[in-house]
Amino acid sequence: MGLLTNPSISQKAKYCRKLVRYNTLICFTLYLLGVGFFCALPDGNFNSATYFSENALLPGLVNSELEMETVNLVKSLSAELQRERESYPKGMPYPWLLAKMRRFGLETHTHNFTLNYPFGGGKRFKGENVFGILRAPRIASTESIVISVPYRPPETVHTDVSAGVPLMLAFADFARKKKYWAKDIIFLVTEQEQLGMQAWLEAYHGGEEGRILDSGMLRARAGSIQAAINLEVQSLDISHINLKIEGLNGQLPNLDLHNLVQKLSSKNGIIAGYKQTSSSPKRSFRYQDKLFNVLSMVFTQASGVPTGNHGLFHKYGIEALTLEAVKREKAQQQFQEIGSMLRIIEGISRSLNNLLERFHQSFFFYLLVSNDRFVSIGDYMPSLALMAGSLLIKAFIHYLSMYYSGDESDEKEEVESKQKNSTEIGYFTVGIVLLVAHSIGALAVFLPHSKAINQYLHQANLSTQFGLYSLFQGVLTMAITLPVFCALNSINGEALHVAVLLELGTVLLAVGMLNFSLGFSLSVFLVPFIILIRPAVSRGAMLFSRLCCVLINPFVVLYCVLIGLTWYLFPELAFKPLLTKAHTATMDALTYSVVDSMIYGNWLFDLVALIFVPCWILLWVLLFPKTEQKNS
């Protein structure tokens, strides 16, 4: 009789039962290991010192040839520009800029663009950029670099950065006299912040016609753009330089470019670094400071919103960053940093001029622990893999639970249950529910693009923020009532639960490969709640699961985050005004995310609407199973 008993089957069932019994503990352990692994990254044993991978960029190859004549030219141009700005309180002094660029021997052009605003009844906003091209004397126009400055009129609400214009023009005059340039240099002054830069880049690379942003046409082009430097100079009396590196959808410039700017700044006597806030160098060796720096980068990068005009270059494969020269708090009016700033620009330009090929050797995916230490993608991805992997492991264990219970039971009953479950799963029914949930997410993406709906909202005298918020509330109401029409029985619900866990785990890993900060932030918040959601027979367990599901609703998450930010920025507000202000901020955030998606291609809104909203709907449906009548 012993031959009729297969010991491997009983041993397999024993392990499967243990996995099912301890599935929550296993998944939470993986999640905590992922969080702990990330918290260990600021330690020196888990990160590396920055270094140059491309020898052609070494700052030691650049010997400055700047003279006091260029420094004096900056002061003269700055005084002229201030007088011109008084005559153009709301716009850019185009005649003055064009005249100066032509005087310095640049091939000068203007670029017109129009924004056909998708909301507000078809409003149109016009803008104009000015750019000059210094043709390389040593080679045909095959490659180029860009030096850009955003122009802000005197009546702007943003920080004045007009001091970058005279610096750029003075450097253009200096560069024109040199014969060693092997790349064209484009000197660009943009209007309307990132809108002007986006329009210029689309026009330069041949943008699509009929889009919301009409990028217009360029009368001249230089070579293929290899790199770009954006200058935001608040004053000629400079305290320090803050390096802005985050780009659209969390993209970063090549680490070599960041290292180059930092080394050149240090060489020329100006402290520069990522999120530099003072003129004293960041030399703290405390773990808390390093962890705060990493978390600060993660939260900034996760939104996918560029921190400067440089961030729009990355999607075209162009390495770029912004040098934010911060004004000295106690003005000394000595302007000793003018020469240093010019030498930094010269050093960057000449180092980039030495490149024989595009940036490719150093890292494109990294986190900065401090100014001279970083964590590469191979070091930080295990933390995300552990957290997102816990959902994949939970999906596997939940699949096993369809055939094995956590309690010791008769083996014969489990075999019969297995055969019964395999034949009763309604794959077509589960597929229909998946399709309906993702169709609702697609509807949330489609509605803001509908001209008819936008026209109706305008005619109803609704603000853009309130109109879009109302649309999304309607979609949310549809999602909440879906269980009334799509309730599933027990076995179909379990199959759907496995599908949702697989989708969420896979998407979190995929997002983390493109934008680790976004994938990590979503995993830290969502994974523990998803692990705790378990459609159960117990009424208390079901209520707890529904509470967890409500807490991870995209609307609730956004509102809670903005309540925290509002409380942090306005601690003097009482509770009720705090909630009101956070509600207004929520409507604004939804509007900005939709507009960024339409104009710049930020995929945060599309990702949430097409993936995470449908997954939330599916989890919500699971928590309202069909009531099965027992046969007496």
C-alpha positions in Angstrom: 0.0 0.0 0.0 2.9 2.3 0.4 3.4 2.5 -3.3 -0.1 4.1 -3.7 1.0 7.1 -1.6 3.2 9.7 -3.3 5.2 11.4 -0.5 6.2 14.3 -2.8 2.6 15.4 -3.1 2.0 15.5 0.6 5.3 17.3 1.1 4.3 19.9 -1.5 0.9 20.4 0.1 2.6 20.9 3.5 4.8 23.7 2.2 1.9 25.3 0.2 -0.2 25.4 3.4 2.6 27.1 5.3 2.9 29.7 2.6 -0.8 30.4 2.6 -0.9 30.5 6.4 2.0 33.0 6.7 1.5 35.0 3.5 0.9 38.4 5.2 3.9 37.9 7.4 6.1 37.0 4.4 4.9 39.9 2.3 5.4 42.4 5.1 8.8 41.1 5.8 9.8 41.7 2.1 8.3 45.2 2.3 10.2 46.1 5.5 13.4 44.7 4.0 13.0 47.0 1.0 12.4 50.0 3.2 15.4 49.1 5.3 17.6 48.5 2.3 16.8 52.0 1.1 17.5 53.6 4.5 20.9 52.0 4.4 21.9 53.6 1.1 23.2 56.9 2.7 25.8 54.9 4.5 29.2 55.1 2.9 29.4 51.4 2.5 26.4 51.4 0.1 27.3 54.4 -2.1 30.2 55.6 -4.2 32.3 58.7 -4.7 31.7 60.7 -7.9 34.2 60.5 -10.7 34.7 61.4 -14.3 34.1 58.6 -16.8 34.8 60.8 -19.9 38.4 62.1 -19.8 37.6 64.8 -22.4 35.5 66.6 -19.8 38.2 67.0 -17.2 38.3 70.6 -16.0 42.1 70.5 -15.8 42.1 70.7 -19.6 40.5 74.1 -19.6 42.8 77.1 -19.0 40.8 80.3 -18.7 41.5 83.1 -21.2 39.0 85.6 -19.9 40.1 89.1 -19.2 38.8 92.1 -17.3 37.4 93.5 -20.5 34.7 90.8 -20.5 33.9 91.5 -16.8 33.5 95.2 -17.5 31.3 94.4 -20.4 29.0 92.4 -18.1 28.6 95.4 -15.8 27.9 97.8 -18.8 25.3 95.4 -20.3 23.6 95.0 -17.0 23.2 98.7 -16.5 21.8 99.0 -20.1 19.4 96.1 -19.5 18.0 97.6 -16.3 17.2 100.9 -18.2 15.5 98.9 -21.0 13.4 96.9 -18.6 11.8 100.0 -17.3 10.4 100.5 -20.8 9.1 96.9 -21.0 7.4 96.2 -17.7 5.4 93.2 -19.0 7.5 91.9 -21.9 10.9 91.3 -23.3 13.1 94.1 -24.7 13.4 92.5 -28.2 15.0 95.4 -30.0 17.8 95.7 -27.5 18.5 92.0 -27.4 18.5 91.7 -31.2 20.8 94.7 -31.5 23.3 93.4 -29.0 23.4 89.9 -30.5 24.0 91.3 -34.0 26.6 93.7 -32.6 28.5 90.7 -31.1 28.5 88.9 -34.5 25.8 86.3 -33.9 23.4 85.0 -36.5 20.3 86.4 -34.8 16.6 85.3 -35.2 13.3 85.4 -33.4 10.9 82.6 -32.8 7.1 83.0 -32.4 4.9 80.5 -30.7 1.2 80.3 -29.7 -0.5 78.3 -26.9 -4.1 77.3 -27.8 -5.2 76.8 -24.2 -7.4 73.7 -24.1 -9.6 75.1 -21.4 -11.3 78.5 -20.7 -13.2 78.8 -24.0 -10.2 78.6 -26.4 -7.9 81.3 -25.1 -4.7 81.9 -27.0 -1.4 83.1 -25.5 1.5 84.3 -27.7 5.2 84.5 -27.0 8.5 85.2 -28.7 12.0 83.8 -28.1 15.3 85.4 -29.3 18.3 83.3 -30.2 21.7 83.8 -31.8 24.0 81.2 -33.3 27.7 81.4 -33.2 28.9 79.2 -36.1 31.9 76.9 -35.4 34.8 78.2 -37.5 36.6 74.8 -37.5 33.9 72.5 -38.8 30.5 72.4 -40.5 27.4 72.8 -38.4 27.0 69.2 -37.4 26.9 69.6 -33.6 26.0 72.3 -31.1 25.6 73.3 -27.5 22.9 75.6 -26.0 23.3 78.3 -23.4 19.9 79.6 -22.4 18.4 82.2 -20.1 14.7 82.5 -19.1 13.6 86.1 -19.3 11.2 87.4 -16.6 9.7 90.9 -17.0 9.8 93.3 -14.0 6.1 92.6 -13.1 6.6 88.9 -12.8 5.7 87.0 -9.6 8.8 84.8 -10.0 12.3 85.6 -8.9 14.2 88.0 -11.1 16.9 86.2 -13.1 17.6 88.9 -15.7 21.2 89.1 -14.6 21.9 86.0 -16.7 21.3 87.9 -19.9 24.4 90.2 -19.7 26.5 87.3 -18.6 25.4 85.3 -21.6 25.9 88.2 -24.0 29.3 89.0 -22.7 30.4 85.4 -23.0 29.1 85.4 -26.6 31.3 88.4 -27.4 34.3 86.6 -25.8 33.5 83.3 -27.7 33.2 85.0 -31.1 36.9 86.0 -30.9 38.1 82.4 -30.4 38.9 80.0 -33.2 38.9 76.7 -31.3 35.2 76.0 -31.4 34.3 72.7 -33.0 30.6 73.0 -32.2 28.0 75.7 -32.8 26.9 77.7 -29.8 23.3 78.7 -29.5 22.5 81.6 -27.2 18.8 81.5 -26.4 16.6 83.8 -24.4 13.1 82.3 -23.8 9.8 83.9 -22.8 6.9 82.4 -20.7 9.2 80.1 -18.6 9.1 76.5 -19.7 6.5 77.1 -22.3 8.9 79.1 -24.5 11.6 76.5 -24.1 9.2 73.7 -25.0 8.0 75.6 -28.1 11.6 76.2 -29.2 12.7 72.6 -28.8 9.6 71.4 -30.7 10.3 73.8 -33.5 14.0 72.9 -33.6 13.3 69.2 -33.8 10.3 69.5 -36.1 7.2 69.5 -33.9 3.8 68.1 -34.9 1.3 70.4 -36.3 -2.2 71.0 -34.9 -1.1 70.5 -31.3 -2.1 72.6 -28.3 1.2 74.3 -28.4 1.8 75.7 -31.9 5.6 75.8 -31.9 5.9 77.8 -35.1 9.0 77.6 -37.4 12.6 78.4 -37.0 14.4 80.4 -39.6 17.8 78.8 -38.8 19.2 75.8 -37.1 22.6 74.8 -35.9 23.9 71.2 -35.6 22.6 68.4 -33.4 22.4 69.6 -29.8 24.8 67.7 -27.6 24.3 69.5 -24.3 22.6 72.5 -22.8 23.2 74.9 -19.9 20.4 77.0 -18.5 21.4 80.1 -16.4 19.2 81.5 -13.7 21.3 84.3 -12.2 19.5 86.3 -9.6 22.2 89.0 -9.2 25.8 89.7 -10.2 26.6 89.6 -6.5 26.5 85.8 -6.2 26.5 83.8 -3.0 26.4 80.2 -4.3 25.1 78.1 -7.1 22.3 75.6 -6.7 22.4 72.9 -9.4 19.0 71.8 -10.7 19.1 68.4 -12.4 15.5 66.9 -12.3 13.9 66.8 -15.7 10.6 65.9 -17.3 9.3 62.5 -16.0 12.1 62.2 -13.5 14.9 62.1 -16.1 18.4 63.2 -15.0 21.4 64.5 -16.9 24.5 62.3 -17.3 26.4 62.3 -14.0 29.5 63.5 -15.7 27.9 66.8 -16.6 26.9 67.3 -13.0 30.4 66.5 -11.8 31.9 68.9 -14.4 29.8 71.9 -13.3 30.5 71.2 -9.6 34.3 70.8 -10.1 34.6 73.9 -12.2 32.6 75.9 -9.7 34.8 74.8 -6.9 37.9 75.6 -8.9 36.7 79.1 -9.5 35.8 79.9 -5.9 32.0 79.5 -5.9 30.3 76.8 -3.9 28.0 74.8 -6.0 26.0 71.6 -5.3 22.6 69.9 -5.6 20.1 71.8 -3.4 22.8 74.1 -2.2 21.3 76.6 0.2 24.2 78.6 1.5 27.7 79.7 0.6 29.3 77.2 2.9 30.0 73.7 1.4 28.0 70.7 2.3 30.4 68.6 4.4 28.2 67.0 6.9 29.0 63.4 7.6 25.8 62.8 9.7 23.6 60.0 8.5 20.5 62.1 9.0 21.7 64.8 6.6 22.6 62.3 3.9 19.2 60.5 4.2 17.4 63.9 4.1 19.3 64.8 0.9 18.3 61.5 -0.8 14.7 61.8 0.3 14.6 65.4 -0.9 15.7 64.2 -4.3 13.2 61.4 -4.4 10.2 63.6 -3.6 11.3 66.3 -6.1 11.9 63.7 -8.9 8.7 61.7 -8.2 6.4 64.4 -9.5 8.0 64.3 -13.0 7.9 68.2 -13.1 11.1 69.8 -14.3 12.8 72.0 -11.9 14.0 74.3 -14.7 14.0 74.8 -18.4 16.8 72.3 -18.7 14.4 69.5 -17.9 12.7 69.7 -21.3 15.9 68.8 -23.2 16.2 65.3 -21.7 13.4 63.8 -23.7 15.3 64.7 -26.9 18.4 62.9 -25.6 20.2 66.1 -24.7 22.1 66.4 -21.4 21.2 69.6 -19.6 21.1 71.2 -16.2 20.4 74.6 -14.6 22.8 76.8 -12.7 20.8 78.8 -10.3 23.2 81.6 -9.1 21.6 82.7 -5.8 21.8 86.4 -4.8 23.9 87.2 -1.7 21.6 88.0 1.3 23.8 90.9 2.5 24.6 92.7 -0.7 28.2 93.9 -0.8 28.0 95.3 -4.3 31.6 94.1 -5.0 30.6 91.8 -7.9 33.8 89.7 -7.4 31.9 86.6 -8.6 31.3 88.0 -12.2 34.7 86.8 -13.4 34.2 83.5 -11.6 30.8 82.9 -13.1 32.1 83.7 -16.6 35.0 81.3 -16.2 32.6 78.6 -15.1 30.6 79.1 -18.3 33.7 79.2 -20.4 35.0 76.0 -18.7 31.8 74.2 -19.3 31.6 75.3 -22.9 35.2 74.3 -23.7 34.9 71.0 -22.0 31.7 70.2 -23.9 33.6 71.4 -27.1 36.2 68.7 -26.4 33.6 65.9 -26.6 33.9 63.6 -29.7 30.7 61.8 -29.0 27.5 62.0 -27.0 27.5 61.4 -23.2 27.3 57.7 -22.7 29.9 56.5 -20.3 28.7 57.7 -16.9 25.3 57.1 -15.1 21.9 58.3 -16.2 20.1 56.8 -13.3 21.3 57.8 -9.8 20.6 59.4 -6.5 22.8 62.0 -5.0 23.7 61.4 -1.3 25.9 64.5 -1.2 27.8 66.7 -3.6 30.5 64.1 -4.1 28.7 60.8 -3.4 26.0 59.0 -5.3 24.0 55.8 -5.5 23.7 54.0 -8.9 20.8 52.2 -10.3 22.3 48.8 -9.4 22.5 49.8 -5.8 19.0 51.3 -5.2 16.8 49.0 -7.4 16.9 46.0 -4.9 14.9 48.1 -2.4 12.1 48.6 -5.0 12.3 45.0 -6.2 11.7 43.8 -2.6 8.7 46.0 -2.1 7.1 45.5 -5.5 8.1 41.9 -5.4 6.1 41.3 -2.3 3.0 41.9 -4.4 4.1 39.3 -6.9 4.8 36.9 -4.1 1.4 37.6 -2.6 -0.2 36.9 -6.0 1.5 33.5 -6.2 0.5 32.6 -2.6 -3.0 33.8 -3.3 -3.1 31.5 -6.3 -2.0 28.7 -4.1 -4.8 29.5 -1.6 -7.3 28.7 -4.3 -6.3 25.1 -3.9 -4.7 24.8 -0.5 -6.0 26.2 2.8 -3.8 27.5 5.6 -5.2 24.9 8.0 -4.3 21.2 8.0 -7.1 19.5 6.0 -7.7 16.2 4.3 -5.6 15.8 1.2 -8.5 14.2 -0.7 -10.7 17.2 -0.1 -8.0 19.5 -1.4 -7.7 17.5 -4.6 -11.4 17.6 -5.1 -11.4 21.4 -4.4 -8.6 21.9 -7.0 -10.6 20.1 -9.7 -13.7 22.0 -8.8 -12.0 25.4 -8.8 -10.2 24.9 -12.1 -13.5 24.3 -13.8 -15.6 27.0 -12.0 -13.3 30.0 -12.7 -15.2 32.3 -15.1 -12.3 33.8 -17.1 -14.7 35.6 -19.4 -16.5 37.3 -16.5 -13.2 38.3 -14.9 -11.9 39.6 -18.2 -15.1 41.8 -18.6 -14.6 43.3 -15.1 -10.9 44.0 -16.0 -12.0 45.7 -19.2 -14.7 47.8 -17.6 -12.3 49.1 -14.9 -9.6 50.0 -17.4 -12.2 51.6 -19.6 -13.2 53.9 -16.7 -9.5 54.9 -16.4 -9.4 55.6 -20.1 -12.5 57.7 -19.7 -10.7 59.9 -17.1 -7.9 60.5 -19.6 -10.4 61.2 -22.5 -12.7 63.7 -20.8 -10.3 66.6 -20.4 -9.4 66.3 -24.1 -13.0 66.5 -25.2 -13.6 69.9 -26.9 -17.4 69.6 -26.4 -17.1 69.0 -22.7 -14.6 71.9 -22.3 -16.9 74.2 -24.3 -19.8 73.2 -22.0 -17.8 73.9 -18.9 -16.9 77.3 -20.2 -20.5 78.2 -21.1 -21.6 77.1 -17.7 -19.2 79.7 -16.2 -17.3 77.1 -14.3 -13.6 77.7 -13.6 -11.2 75.3 -15.2 -10.2 73.9 -11.8 -13.7 73.2 -10.6 -14.8 71.9 -14.0 -12.1 69.3 -14.2 -12.6 68.4 -10.5 -16.3 67.8 -11.2 -15.5 65.6 -14.1 -13.2 63.4 -12.1 -15.7 63.3 -9.2 -18.2 61.9 -11.7 -15.7 59.2 -12.8 -15.1 58.4 -9.1 -18.8 58.1 -8.4 -19.1 55.7 -11.4 -16.2 53.6 -9.9 -17.7 53.5 -6.4 -21.0 52.2 -7.7 -19.4 49.6 -10.0 -19.8 46.7 -7.5 -23.5 47.0 -7.8 -23.3 45.8 -11.4 -20.1 43.8 -11.4 -20.1 41.8 -8.2 -18.2 38.5 -8.5 -18.6 35.2 -6.7 -15.8 33.9 -4.4 -13.7 31.9 -7.0 -13.9 34.7 -9.6 -13.0 37.3 -7.0 -9.9 35.3 -6.1 -8.8 35.0 -9.7 -9.4 38.8 -10.1 -7.3 39.4 -7.0 -4.4 37.5 -8.4 -4.6 39.5 -11.7 -4.7 42.9 -9.8 -1.6 41.9 -7.7 0.3 40.9 -10.8 -0.6 44.1 -12.6 0.4 46.3 -9.7 3.7 44.6 -8.9 4.7 44.6 -12.6 3.8 48.3 -13.1 5.6 49.4 -10.0 8.8 47.6 -11.2 8.4 49.1 -14.7 7.8 52.6 -13.4 10.8 52.3 -11.1 13.1 51.5 -14.0 12.1 54.8 -15.7 11.6 57.0 -12.6 12.8 55.2 -9.5 11.6 58.0 -7.2 8.0 57.7 -8.4 8.0 53.9 -8.2 9.6 54.0 -4.8 7.2 56.6 -3.4 4.1 54.7 -4.7 5.5 51.4 -3.3 6.2 52.8 0.1 2.6 54.1 0.5 0.5 51.6 -1.5 2.1 48.2 -0.8 1.3 47.8 2.9 -2.3 48.7 2.4 -2.6 46.3 -0.6 -1.1 43.5 1.5 -3.7 44.1 4.2 -6.6 44.1 1.8 -8.1 40.6 1.9 -11.6 39.7 0.9 -12.7 37.7 3.9 -15.8 36.1 5.3 -15.3 37.9 8.6 -17.2 41.1 8.8 -14.6 42.9 10.8 -11.8 41.9 8.4 -13.9 43.1 5.5 -14.6 46.5 7.0 -10.8 46.9 7.7 -10.0 46.0 4.1 -12.5 48.5 2.9 -11.0 51.2 5.1 -7.5 50.4 3.6 -9.0 50.6 0.1 -10.5 54.0 0.8 -7.1 55.3 2.1 -5.3 54.4 -1.2 -8.0 56.0 -3.4 -6.0 58.4 -5.7 -8.2 61.3 -4.6 -7.8 60.6 -1.0 -4.0 60.2 -1.4 -3.7 63.5 -3.2 -5.8 65.3 -0.7 -3.9 63.9 2.3 -0.6 64.8 0.8 -1.7 68.4 0.1 -3.1 68.7 3.7 0.3 67.8 4.9 2.1 70.3 2.6 -0.4 73.0 3.5 0.1 72.4 7.2 3.9 72.5 6.7 3.8 75.8 4.6 1.0 77.5 6.6 1.2 76.3 10.2 -0.7 79.4 11.4 -4.0 78.2 9.7 -6.8 76.8 11.8 -8.2 73.4 11.0 -11.1 74.3 8.9 -9.3 76.9 6.7 -6.5 74.4 6.4 -8.9 71.8 4.9 -10.4 74.4 2.6 -7.0 75.6 1.3 -5.9 71.9 0.8 -9.1 71.3 -1.2 -8.4 74.3 -3.4 -4.8 73.0 -3.8 -6.2 69.6 -4.8 -8.2 71.1 -7.6 -5.2 73.1 -8.8 -2.9 70.1 -8.7 -5.4 68.1 -10.8 -5.5 70.9 -13.4 -1.8 71.3 -13.5 -1.2 67.6 -14.0 -3.7 67.5 -16.9 -2.2 70.6 -18.5 1.4 69.2 -18.1 0.3 66.0 -19.7 -1.2 67.8 -22.7 1.6 70.4 -23.3 4.8 68.9 -22.0 4.1 65.1 -22.1 4.3 64.5 -18.3 2.9 61.0 -17.9 2.1 61.1 -14.2 -1.6 61.9 -14.8 -1.9 59.3 -17.6 -0.1 56.7 -15.5 -2.4 57.2 -12.5 -5.6 57.3 -14.6 -4.8 54.3 -16.8 -3.2 52.0 -14.3 -3.7 52.9 -10.6 -7.3 54.1 -10.9 -8.4 50.8 -12.6 -6.5 48.8 -10.1 -8.2 50.6 -7.2 -11.6 50.0 -8.9 -10.8 46.3 -9.1 -9.8 46.1 -5.4 -13.0 48.0 -4.5 -15.1 45.5 -6.5 -13.3 42.6 -4.7 -14.5 43.9 -1.4 -18.2 43.7 -2.4 -18.5 40.0 -3.4 -21.7 38.5 -4.7 -23.8 37.0 -1.9 -24.1 33.2 -2.4 -27.2 31.5 -1.3 -26.7 28.3 0.6 -28.8 25.3 -0.3 -30.6 23.9 2.7 
